[in-house]
């Protein structure tokens, strides 16, 4: 069984990157075996900012809670899971998840769709993926208009994804919009839908990634804040205290040690 823990009231899977890759691939193969299956599988990447947003917005918290594979894309979430008794040691980092699934999925004929970013970014992303994993099947890509998407917009997007035959859809529209979009698409798209935030910009080379040692120390937020202070100050200055407060509430409610649960992944995803 796959363990999970509640952090800031949101269910988060206590698994590392290797297990996350296998879960995404298993769900993609299931979608390939049954292209008419509904709903699709949603894999959210949760970090301190997403959980802080969820604390302030019950509707957004419900979106995350409906996800099938809520991975821990944040070192503080890994620390919290270890406090709960998990042996997980590494977070599920969005850019690495994209690259690892792209690489491992070639032999399995996984078909990818790229949704998000600017037109230039998504073209550069596709080129970067082709270089990383030659033979990768990218069956579609598009850059939606900036801002909220209407029901008509999403209906058109869903139709294009289904027509492409994609089994994994990578979504880079920013938090919280990307999580809301995949939640709205899941009933129309028989694929794995994975919102991966800034991964499009990182993989395409549009933005600098924090060094690995900085990420391991849980200081990626400080690096990113130093690079983009005007865009990200609110996320970190307001989000981190909100996340810490929510985590402390969970700890107090659990009398100092949160509980690690079993069975975090619906069994039908693994059949």
Buried (B, 14 or more C-beta within 10 A) or exposed (E): EBBBBBBBBBBBBBBBBEBBBBBBBBBBBBBBEEEEBEBBBBBBBBBBBBBBBBBEEEEBBEBBBBBBBBBBBBBBBBBBBBBBEBEBEBBBBBBBBBBBBBBBBBEBEBBBBBBBBBEEBBBBBBBBBEEBBEEBBBBBBBBBEEEEBEEEBBBBBBEBBBEBBBBBBBBBBBBBBBBBBBBBBBEBBBBBBBBBBBBBBBBBEBBEBBEEEBBBEBBBBBBBBEEBEEEBEEBBEEBBEBBBEBBEEBBEEBEEEBEBBEEBBEEEBEE
